C-alpha cells in the first residue's frame, strides 16, 4: 500500500511557528498568481514543472495561452483567510460546478471556482512551514489536486481535490496529479508586508509526535 502513496514525508501540526529554513505561512499573503505544477511528490516539484495557472474564474489554463490570462488572487489578511479574484470568493463548495465523475471517491466533488459567494473557513487554502516553495493545501493537510489533463492553449479546465482510498490508490485513471504554488505579486493595496502567520500553522517535522501523511484526501471504503 505504501508504494502507492504520493510521499512518505510526514507533517506535524504545531502551535509554535518553526524557525527552520523554508516557506513560512506569511509567505502566502497579499496578491498573486496561482501556478499549477504537474507533481505527485512535493520534494521533487519545482516551478520548472509548471503546466499552467488558475484564471480569474478558478479554471486551469495554459501559461502559453493567448486567449486566457492567469488570474490575480487576493488572500484575506484575517479570518477566514480565503482567496478571491475580481469574480468573487474562490471555493470547492459550489455545487453548480462540474463534478469529477471519473473519480471513484470524488464523484460528488465540485470544481474550484471563483464567484459571488460569502467567504467560509472551508474555502481556505494554506501552505506548510518548511516547504521549499509556497505550495497550497486544503482541508486536513491535503496538498494535491486532480485535473483531466494538461490544458491546451485554448482550454480552461476544471480542477478538483485529489482523493484516494482502497478502491483508488492513485490519481483518477487518465487524469493528472497536480500541486498549486503561490506566485506573490505584491502586498494588498494599502497594507504593509505581512510578518505574522495567516491561517493554520502546519510545519514539516523530522521528530513528529502526532503525525499526518502529506497527500490527497483519503476516503473510506
C-alpha positions as CSV (number, residue, x, y, z in Angstrom):
1,X,0.0,0.0,0.0
2,X,2.7,2.5,0.9
3,X,4.2,2.1,-2.5
4,X,1.2,4.0,-3.9
5,X,1.3,6.9,-1.5
6,X,2.3,10.3,-3.1
7,X,5.0,10.8,-0.4
8,X,6.4,9.3,2.7
9,X,7.2,12.5,4.5
10,X,5.1,13.4,7.5
11,X,3.9,16.6,9.0
12,X,3.3,17.9,12.5
13,X,0.6,20.4,13.3
14,X,2.2,22.9,15.7
15,X,1.1,25.9,17.7
16,X,4.6,27.5,17.5
17,X,5.9,29.0,14.3
18,X,9.1,27.0,13.4
19,X,12.5,28.6,12.9
20,X,13.7,26.1,10.3
21,X,14.5,27.3,6.8
22,X,11.9,27.3,4.0
23,X,8.5,28.7,3.5
24,X,6.6,30.3,6.3
25,X,2.8,31.0,6.5
26,X,3.4,34.7,6.0
27,X,4.8,34.0,2.5
28,X,1.3,33.1,1.4
29,X,-0.2,36.6,1.6
30,X,-1.1,39.6,-0.4
31,X,-1.8,39.5,-4.2
32,X,-0.5,36.8,-6.5
33,X,-1.0,34.2,-9.3
34,X,-1.6,30.5,-8.6
35,X,0.7,28.3,-10.7
36,X,-0.2,24.7,-11.4
37,X,2.6,22.1,-11.3
38,X,2.4,18.5,-12.5
39,X,3.6,16.6,-9.5
40,X,2.9,13.7,-7.2
41,X,5.8,14.5,-4.8
42,X,6.4,17.9,-3.3
43,X,10.0,17.0,-2.6
44,X,10.9,16.9,-6.3
45,X,8.3,19.5,-7.6
46,X,9.8,22.8,-8.9
47,X,8.5,25.8,-10.9
48,X,10.1,24.2,-13.9
49,X,7.3,21.6,-13.9
50,X,4.6,24.3,-14.3
51,X,1.9,23.3,-16.8
52,X,-0.4,26.3,-16.3
53,X,-2.1,28.6,-13.8
54,X,-5.6,29.3,-12.5
55,X,-7.6,32.0,-14.2
56,X,-9.9,34.6,-12.7
57,X,-12.7,32.0,-12.7
58,X,-10.6,29.4,-11.0
59,X,-10.2,27.3,-14.1
60,X,-6.9,25.6,-15.1
61,X,-5.4,27.2,-18.2
62,X,-2.1,27.1,-20.0
63,X,0.5,29.7,-19.3
64,X,1.2,29.7,-23.0
65,X,-2.3,30.7,-23.9
66,X,-3.0,33.8,-25.9
67,X,-6.7,33.5,-25.1
68,X,-6.7,33.2,-21.3
69,X,-4.7,35.0,-18.7
70,X,-3.6,33.9,-15.2
71,X,-6.0,35.3,-12.6
72,X,-4.9,37.7,-9.9
73,X,-5.8,36.4,-6.5
74,X,-6.1,38.2,-3.1
75,X,-5.7,36.4,0.2
76,X,-7.8,37.8,3.1
77,X,-5.5,39.0,5.8
78,X,-7.9,37.9,8.6
79,X,-10.4,35.2,9.2
80,X,-11.4,33.1,7.2
81,X,-8.2,33.8,5.1
82,X,-9.8,32.9,1.8
83,X,-8.8,33.7,-1.7
84,X,-10.8,35.8,-4.2
85,X,-10.5,37.3,-7.6
86,X,-12.4,40.1,-9.4
87,X,-15.1,37.5,-9.9
88,X,-15.6,36.9,-6.1
89,X,-14.6,34.3,-3.5
90,X,-13.0,31.1,-4.5
91,X,-14.2,27.7,-3.3
92,X,-14.6,23.9,-3.9
93,X,-18.1,24.2,-2.4
94,X,-20.1,25.5,-5.3
95,X,-22.5,22.6,-6.2
96,X,-23.2,24.1,-9.6
97,X,-19.7,23.4,-10.8
98,X,-18.6,20.4,-12.8
99,X,-18.2,17.1,-10.9
100,X,-15.2,14.8,-11.0
101,X,-17.3,11.9,-12.3
102,X,-14.3,9.8,-13.4
103,X,-13.0,9.6,-9.8
104,X,-14.1,6.7,-7.6
105,X,-14.1,8.9,-4.4
106,X,-14.5,12.3,-5.9
107,X,-17.7,11.8,-7.9
108,X,-19.5,14.5,-5.9
109,X,-16.6,17.0,-5.7
110,X,-17.2,20.3,-7.3
111,X,-14.5,22.0,-9.4
112,X,-12.7,25.0,-7.9
113,X,-14.4,28.3,-8.9
114,X,-14.5,32.0,-8.1
115,X,-17.7,33.9,-7.9
116,X,-20.3,35.7,-5.8
117,X,-20.2,33.7,-2.6
118,X,-19.8,34.5,1.1
119,X,-16.3,33.6,2.3
120,X,-16.3,30.5,4.5
121,X,-13.5,28.9,6.5
122,X,-13.9,25.7,4.5
123,X,-12.8,27.6,1.4
124,X,-9.4,28.3,2.9
125,X,-6.2,27.2,1.2
126,X,-2.9,27.4,3.2
127,X,0.8,26.5,2.9
128,X,3.1,24.4,5.2
129,X,6.0,25.9,7.1
130,X,9.3,24.4,5.7
131,X,8.1,23.7,2.2
132,X,10.7,24.7,-0.4
133,X,8.1,26.6,-2.4
134,X,4.7,28.1,-1.4
135,X,2.6,25.0,-2.3
136,X,-1.0,25.3,-1.4
137,X,-3.0,22.8,0.6
138,X,-6.6,22.4,1.7
139,X,-8.6,20.6,4.4
140,X,-6.7,18.1,6.6
141,X,-3.2,18.6,5.1
142,X,-4.2,17.6,1.6
143,X,-1.8,19.2,-0.9
144,X,-2.5,17.5,-4.3
145,X,-5.2,18.2,-6.9
146,X,-6.8,16.4,-9.9
147,X,-7.4,17.5,-13.5
148,X,-8.5,15.6,-16.6
149,X,-5.3,16.6,-18.5
150,X,-2.7,19.2,-19.2
151,X,-4.6,22.2,-20.6
152,X,-4.2,23.2,-24.3
153,X,-3.7,26.7,-25.4
154,X,-7.4,27.4,-25.8
155,X,-8.7,25.3,-22.9
156,X,-10.0,26.3,-19.5
157,X,-10.3,23.0,-17.5
158,X,-11.9,22.2,-14.1
159,X,-9.6,21.5,-11.1
160,X,-10.7,19.2,-8.2
161,X,-9.2,18.0,-4.9
162,X,-7.2,14.8,-5.2
163,X,-8.9,11.9,-3.3
164,X,-7.8,8.4,-2.8
165,X,-8.7,5.2,-0.9
166,X,-8.6,1.5,-1.0
167,X,-10.5,1.4,-4.3
168,X,-8.4,4.0,-6.0
169,X,-5.0,4.4,-4.5
170,X,-3.6,6.9,-7.0
171,X,-4.8,9.7,-9.3
172,X,-8.0,9.2,-11.1
173,X,-7.3,6.9,-14.1
174,X,-6.4,9.0,-17.2
175,X,-6.1,12.2,-15.1
176,X,-3.0,14.2,-14.0
177,X,-2.0,14.8,-10.4
178,X,-1.1,18.4,-9.6
179,X,0.1,20.9,-7.0
180,X,-0.7,24.6,-6.6
181,X,2.0,27.1,-6.0
182,X,1.6,30.8,-4.9
183,X,3.5,33.3,-7.0
184,X,3.3,36.5,-5.0
185,X,3.0,39.7,-7.0
186,X,2.8,42.2,-4.1
187,X,1.0,43.1,-0.9
188,X,-2.6,44.1,-0.6
189,X,-3.3,47.7,-1.5
190,X,-2.6,50.0,1.4
191,X,-1.2,47.2,3.5
192,X,2.3,46.7,4.8
193,X,4.2,43.4,4.2
194,X,2.8,40.6,6.3
195,X,5.0,39.2,9.0
196,X,2.6,37.1,11.1
197,X,1.2,33.7,10.3
198,X,-2.1,33.6,8.4
199,X,-4.4,30.6,9.0
200,X,-3.4,27.2,10.3
201,X,0.2,26.7,11.4
202,X,1.5,23.4,10.0
203,X,5.1,22.6,9.7
204,X,7.4,19.8,8.4
205,X,9.0,18.0,11.3
206,X,11.6,15.2,11.5
207,X,10.7,14.3,15.0
208,X,6.9,14.5,14.9
209,X,4.8,13.2,17.8
210,X,1.4,13.3,16.2
211,X,2.0,12.8,12.5
212,X,-0.2,13.1,9.4
213,X,0.8,11.9,6.0
214,X,1.1,14.6,3.3
215,X,-1.1,13.5,0.4
216,X,-4.5,13.9,-1.0
217,X,-7.7,13.4,1.0
218,X,-8.3,9.8,1.9
219,X,-11.8,8.3,1.7
220,X,-13.1,5.2,3.4
221,X,-14.4,2.3,1.5
